[in-house]
Amino acid sequence: MHILINVVPQNQLDWSCLTTLVGEFTQQNFAAATFNLQLPAEQTLTAAQQQQLADWQVTINQHSTALTTDHYVINLRETDHLLPGALQQWAQVMAKHPGSPISLAAFDTSAPLDDQIMAYVADHQESMLQQTYRQLTSATIDDATERLITLWSLQSYSVQTNLQNGRLLTQRIRPTGILLPAELLTPSLPLCSAAQAFAVLRQAPDIVRLHVPTLQREMWAEATPIAWLDELEAIDATKLDVMWQPIYTDYFQRQLNTLLTTAGHKQLSRSAHLALLARIKQRTLRPTHRWSRLGLLHMLSPRVAHQLFY
């Protein structure tokens, strides 16, 4: 089994973030993995940057020719982070369940990693694995390395066959942060897309969920809500079979609720705020909750609501 890490920037490539991610990848010392950068069409690299990528053995826009049936692909943004030992943990699960997509739990990049690990370990302090580890080492977690090792001791996964569970679709069809078996990929769909992940899910007999986080990432609905709406709209519910159509339609409506909440609580620019709300308003498929002027006024200023409705 081989892992292809395909990095897809949000907009313009952030070179400093890419440098950090490549460093985290290199430190894993995992031979059965390659790293590809999907460079935005409108962006070019300097000669020094191209040489640096060559020194790192990072390819550029080569993912389509690098895939064979024993490959797994994971799409990441350059702002994501790999936790130590992540690739080895993924590979162990891949070897036990070849051909199954693998959904990865993740920490949030908007909060300090150490705080999140401490909270996670505290929530699972009754775990027999952690208690055994504590008996073998020390009774307290004194430093960051100790906390990471404790996190590894909690590692577990489950094989899930309830593929049509609408509540779990977000963790299963997100464009980034899920390991996709190359044999189930659809060439006509973008490699990094919710549509691609959804197509893989519909072909799979099961999906593996790795429960303990092995990376940090941003939630699409919160970090880039308009991009997430684009991803949702790229899946044409009318072309789905009768088993999947009602499930995705209901999921889409609930995601519109999530986006409305994001618009109300996140510091979006004024133009992005208006664009997101106007697009939702224009849809024939509306959010599950009733959308009223009064409801919007709870989230928006009267001036912004007036621009939408009058």
Backbone torsions as a table, in degrees:
resi	resn	phi	psi	omega
1	MET	NA	139.3	-178.2
2	HIS	-129.3	141.0	-180.0
3	ILE	-107.5	124.6	171.7
4	LEU	-103.3	117.1	176.4
5	ILE	-93.4	111.2	-177.5
6	ASN	-106.2	112.9	-175.7
7	VAL	-95.8	123.1	-177.6
8	VAL	-120.4	106.6	-178.8
9	PRO	-62.0	152.3	177.5
10	GLN	-63.9	-52.0	179.1
11	ASN	-136.2	-107.0	171.8
12	GLN	-76.7	139.4	-178.9
13	LEU	-62.1	129.5	172.9
14	ASP	-93.4	104.1	-173.4
15	TRP	-63.5	-39.1	-178.6
16	SER	-64.3	-39.1	177.6
17	CYS	-67.0	-40.6	177.9
18	LEU	-62.2	-41.2	178.8
19	THR	-58.8	-43.2	178.3
20	THR	-63.0	-44.7	-178.2
21	LEU	-65.4	-41.7	177.7
22	VAL	-63.2	-38.6	177.2
23	GLY	-61.7	-42.3	178.1
24	GLU	-64.6	-37.7	177.3
25	PHE	-65.4	-45.9	-177.7
26	THR	-63.0	-39.3	-178.5
27	GLN	-66.2	-16.2	179.8
28	GLN	-70.7	-23.8	-178.9
29	ASN	51.3	47.4	-177.6
30	PHE	-113.7	111.9	-170.9
31	ALA	-70.3	-33.4	-173.5
32	ALA	-85.2	47.9	179.3
33	ALA	-150.5	144.8	175.1
34	THR	-128.2	161.9	-172.3
35	PHE	-127.3	125.1	179.7
36	ASN	-126.2	140.0	176.0
37	LEU	-106.0	122.4	175.9
38	GLN	-93.1	89.6	-172.8
39	LEU	-72.8	131.6	175.8
40	PRO	-55.5	142.4	-173.6
41	ALA	-59.9	-33.2	-175.7
42	GLU	-87.6	1.6	-177.1
43	GLN	-112.6	139.6	175.9
44	THR	-119.6	157.4	178.8
45	LEU	-105.5	150.3	174.7
46	THR	-72.2	163.9	178.3
47	ALA	-59.9	-38.4	179.3
48	ALA	-65.7	-39.4	178.6
49	GLN	-67.7	-40.8	177.7
50	GLN	-62.6	-39.6	178.4
51	GLN	-67.2	-37.9	179.1
52	GLN	-63.9	-42.4	177.1
53	LEU	-62.5	-39.7	177.7
54	ALA	-63.5	-41.1	177.8
55	ASP	-63.6	-35.6	178.2
56	TRP	-79.2	-6.7	-174.9
57	GLN	61.9	38.3	175.4
58	VAL	-97.1	123.7	177.8
59	THR	-84.7	164.2	179.0
60	ILE	-123.3	121.0	176.0
61	ASN	54.9	41.2	-178.7
62	GLN	-113.9	9.6	-171.9
63	HIS	-62.3	-37.4	-173.4
64	SER	-66.4	-28.2	-178.7
65	THR	-94.7	-5.4	-173.3
66	ALA	-99.5	-1.3	-171.4
67	LEU	-95.2	132.9	171.2
68	THR	-127.6	175.8	-173.2
69	THR	-65.8	-19.1	179.4
70	ASP	-92.1	10.2	-179.1
71	HIS	-91.3	147.2	163.0
72	TYR	-116.2	142.6	178.8
73	VAL	-115.6	135.3	170.1
74	ILE	-126.7	125.0	176.4
75	ASN	-90.9	134.4	177.9
76	LEU	-132.6	154.9	165.1
77	ARG	-87.9	156.9	-178.7
78	GLU	-68.5	-14.1	178.0
79	THR	-86.0	-5.1	177.0
80	ASP	-75.4	165.5	179.5
81	HIS	-135.9	138.9	175.3
82	LEU	-93.2	131.0	174.2
83	LEU	-80.5	151.9	179.4
84	PRO	-55.0	135.5	177.6
85	GLY	81.2	3.6	-175.0
86	ALA	-61.1	-47.0	-175.5
87	LEU	-62.4	-39.8	179.7
88	GLN	-65.6	-40.2	178.3
89	GLN	-65.0	-42.5	178.2
90	TRP	-61.9	-44.0	-176.6
91	ALA	-62.7	-37.6	179.2
92	GLN	-63.1	-40.7	178.4
93	VAL	-70.6	-40.9	178.1
94	MET	-57.9	-41.7	-178.1
95	ALA	-65.8	-34.2	-179.3
96	LYS	-80.3	-26.9	-176.3
97	HIS	-133.8	61.7	-178.0
98	PRO	-61.6	137.9	177.5
99	GLY	89.4	-6.5	178.0
100	SER	-96.6	133.3	171.8
101	PRO	-63.0	149.5	-176.0
102	ILE	-124.4	116.1	179.4
103	SER	-90.7	127.8	-174.3
104	LEU	-105.3	129.9	170.0
105	ALA	-71.6	153.7	-175.9
106	ALA	-146.4	152.1	168.3
107	PHE	-86.3	161.0	-178.3
108	ASP	-88.7	133.6	179.8
109	THR	-73.5	-13.3	-177.4
110	SER	-81.8	-6.1	-179.7
111	ALA	-124.3	152.1	179.7
112	PRO	-58.1	132.0	-177.3
113	LEU	-60.2	-44.8	-176.1
114	ASP	-60.6	-40.2	178.1
115	ASP	-63.3	-39.5	-179.0
116	GLN	-69.0	-38.4	177.7
117	ILE	-64.6	-44.4	178.6
118	MET	-58.5	-43.7	179.9
119	ALA	-65.6	-39.6	-179.5
120	TYR	-66.0	-46.2	179.5
121	VAL	-61.7	-41.3	179.5
122	ALA	-63.3	-38.4	179.7
123	ASP	-66.2	-23.3	-177.4
124	HIS	-116.5	30.2	-176.0
125	GLN	-69.0	-16.4	177.8
126	GLU	-86.2	-2.1	-179.7
127	SER	-61.9	134.0	179.0
128	MET	-63.9	-32.9	178.4
129	LEU	-63.6	-43.4	-180.0
130	GLN	-68.6	-39.3	179.2
131	GLN	-62.8	-40.2	177.4
132	THR	-63.6	-43.7	179.1
133	TYR	-61.9	-41.7	-179.5
134	ARG	-62.7	-35.7	178.5
135	GLN	-68.1	-32.1	-178.1
136	LEU	-81.8	-21.6	-177.4
137	THR	-116.7	-104.6	-178.6
138	SER	-131.0	164.5	-174.8
139	ALA	-81.9	-16.4	-178.3
140	THR	-124.1	158.7	178.0
141	ILE	-102.3	103.8	-169.1
142	ASP	-93.9	-28.8	-176.3
143	ASP	-141.2	176.5	-175.2
144	ALA	-63.8	-39.1	179.5
145	THR	-63.1	-42.3	178.3
146	GLU	-61.0	-39.5	-180.0
147	ARG	-67.2	-39.0	178.1
148	LEU	-64.3	-42.9	179.6
149	ILE	-64.0	-38.7	176.5
150	THR	-62.7	-38.6	177.1
151	LEU	-61.4	-43.9	178.5
152	TRP	-60.4	-34.9	-177.7
153	SER	-66.7	-16.6	179.9
154	LEU	-93.4	-1.3	-172.0
155	GLN	-58.3	132.2	179.1
156	SER	-155.8	162.6	176.6
157	TYR	-148.3	164.9	176.1
158	SER	-136.6	151.3	174.9
159	VAL	-98.8	118.9	-173.4
160	GLN	-112.1	131.6	-179.8
161	THR	-109.9	-2.7	179.5
162	ASN	-83.8	63.4	-171.1
163	LEU	-63.8	-26.0	-175.6
164	GLN	-95.0	23.2	175.8
165	ASN	-77.9	107.0	-177.2
166	GLY	-60.6	-31.1	-178.9
167	ARG	-65.0	-26.2	-176.1
168	LEU	-101.3	4.1	-175.4
169	LEU	-63.3	-35.2	-177.0
170	THR	-60.0	-40.2	-179.8
171	GLN	-77.2	-11.7	-175.1
172	ARG	-104.8	-21.1	-176.4
173	ILE	-123.3	17.7	177.6
174	ARG	-69.3	149.3	-177.4
175	PRO	-67.0	-30.4	-176.4
176	THR	-122.1	155.0	173.5
177	GLY	82.9	20.5	174.8
178	ILE	-133.5	136.2	-178.5
179	LEU	-83.9	119.2	-175.6
180	LEU	-109.3	124.9	176.2
181	PRO	-68.9	131.1	-175.5
182	ALA	-60.5	-30.6	-177.3
183	GLU	-67.0	-16.9	-179.5
184	LEU	-104.0	2.1	-177.9
185	LEU	-72.3	148.5	176.6
186	THR	-103.6	112.4	-174.4
187	PRO	-59.2	-28.4	-176.8
188	SER	-77.8	-9.4	-179.2
189	LEU	-102.8	148.3	175.6
190	PRO	-57.1	137.3	-177.9
191	LEU	-60.4	-42.6	178.0
192	CYS	-99.5	92.0	-179.3
193	SER	-164.5	152.5	174.7
194	ALA	-64.2	-34.3	179.2
195	ALA	-62.0	-40.3	178.2
196	GLN	-65.7	-47.1	179.5
197	ALA	-62.7	-37.4	179.6
198	PHE	-67.9	-38.6	177.7
199	ALA	-64.5	-39.9	176.3
200	VAL	-62.6	-45.6	-178.7
201	LEU	-59.1	-42.1	-176.2
202	ARG	-69.2	-19.9	178.4
203	GLN	-91.6	-19.6	-170.6
204	ALA	-83.0	144.1	174.0
205	PRO	-77.8	-20.7	179.1
206	ASP	-158.3	173.8	174.2
207	ILE	-139.1	139.8	179.6
208	VAL	-94.6	133.9	176.3
209	ARG	-112.3	113.2	174.2
210	LEU	-85.2	113.0	-165.2
211	HIS	-77.4	-35.7	-175.9
212	VAL	-90.4	130.2	-176.4
213	PRO	-57.0	138.0	175.8
214	THR	-123.2	4.2	176.7
215	LEU	-153.9	168.2	173.4
216	GLN	-114.7	138.6	178.7
217	ARG	-154.6	167.4	174.9
218	GLU	-94.7	144.9	173.9
219	MET	-74.0	129.4	-177.0
220	TRP	-58.7	-44.8	-176.4
221	ALA	-62.5	-28.0	-179.0
222	GLU	-94.6	-42.2	-175.6
223	ALA	-76.5	-42.4	-178.2
224	THR	-138.7	74.0	-174.3
225	PRO	-61.6	-37.2	179.8
226	ILE	-68.7	-39.9	176.7
227	ALA	-63.2	-37.1	178.7
228	TRP	-67.7	-38.6	175.3
229	LEU	-63.0	-39.8	175.7
230	ASP	-58.1	-44.4	-179.6
231	GLU	-63.0	-43.2	179.8
232	LEU	-64.7	-41.2	-178.0
233	GLU	-72.0	-21.3	179.6
234	ALA	-71.1	-15.0	176.0
235	ILE	-92.8	112.8	-177.4
236	ASP	-85.6	103.3	-176.8
237	ALA	-62.0	-28.2	-178.0
238	THR	-67.9	-18.6	-179.5
239	LYS	-96.7	0.6	178.8
240	LEU	-82.3	154.7	178.8
241	ASP	-73.5	171.5	-172.2
242	VAL	-65.4	-18.7	179.5
243	MET	-78.9	-33.6	-174.5
244	TRP	-99.1	-25.6	-172.9
245	GLN	-59.2	-51.7	-179.6
246	PRO	-65.4	-31.1	-179.7
247	ILE	-67.9	-45.5	-179.4
248	TYR	-70.4	-37.0	178.7
249	THR	-60.3	-45.2	178.1
250	ASP	-64.7	-41.2	178.8
251	TYR	-62.0	-43.4	-179.6
252	PHE	-60.3	-43.9	179.9
253	GLN	-62.0	-41.4	179.4
254	ARG	-68.8	-32.0	176.3
255	GLN	-68.9	-31.3	174.6
256	LEU	-63.4	-36.9	174.3
257	ASN	-60.5	-44.0	179.3
258	THR	-60.7	-42.0	-179.9
259	LEU	-67.4	-36.3	176.2
260	LEU	-63.7	-40.8	177.7
261	THR	-64.5	-42.2	177.1
262	THR	-59.7	-43.9	179.7
263	ALA	-61.5	-30.6	-178.6
264	GLY	-81.5	-25.5	-172.1
265	HIS	-115.6	-15.8	-179.1
266	LYS	-94.8	154.8	-179.2
267	GLN	-85.6	68.6	176.5
268	LEU	-77.5	155.3	173.6
269	SER	-66.5	158.8	-178.1
270	ARG	-59.6	-42.7	-178.5
271	SER	-66.8	-41.3	178.1
272	ALA	-66.1	-39.3	178.9
273	HIS	-58.4	-51.1	-179.0
274	LEU	-65.4	-41.3	-178.6
275	ALA	-63.1	-43.2	180.0
276	LEU	-63.9	-48.5	-177.4
277	LEU	-67.6	-38.2	179.1
278	ALA	-64.6	-40.3	179.4
279	ARG	-65.2	-40.1	178.2
280	ILE	-66.2	-40.1	-180.0
281	LYS	-61.7	-36.0	-176.0
282	GLN	-78.6	-11.1	-177.3
283	ARG	-73.6	144.4	174.0
284	THR	-75.9	-29.7	175.4
285	LEU	-90.6	111.2	-173.4
286	ARG	-96.9	166.5	174.8
287	PRO	-58.0	155.7	-179.6
288	THR	-60.9	-42.2	179.6
289	HIS	-76.7	149.2	178.4
290	ARG	-63.0	132.5	-178.2
291	TRP	-105.0	110.5	-176.5
292	SER	-124.0	164.3	175.0
293	ARG	-59.5	-41.2	-179.5
294	LEU	-62.6	-41.7	179.3
295	GLY	-61.8	-40.5	178.9
296	LEU	-66.7	-37.8	-178.1
297	LEU	-64.0	-22.9	176.1
298	HIS	-69.7	-25.4	-176.4
299	MET	-104.3	-25.9	-171.5
300	LEU	-117.9	168.4	169.4
301	SER	-77.1	151.8	178.2
302	PRO	-56.5	-34.4	-178.7
303	ARG	-63.8	-42.9	-179.6
304	VAL	-68.0	-42.6	178.5
305	ALA	-62.2	-38.8	179.5
306	HIS	-63.3	-38.5	179.4
307	GLN	-64.5	-31.3	-179.4
308	LEU	-75.9	-36.4	-168.1
309	PHE	-106.3	-15.9	-173.5
310	TYR	-125.2	NA	NA
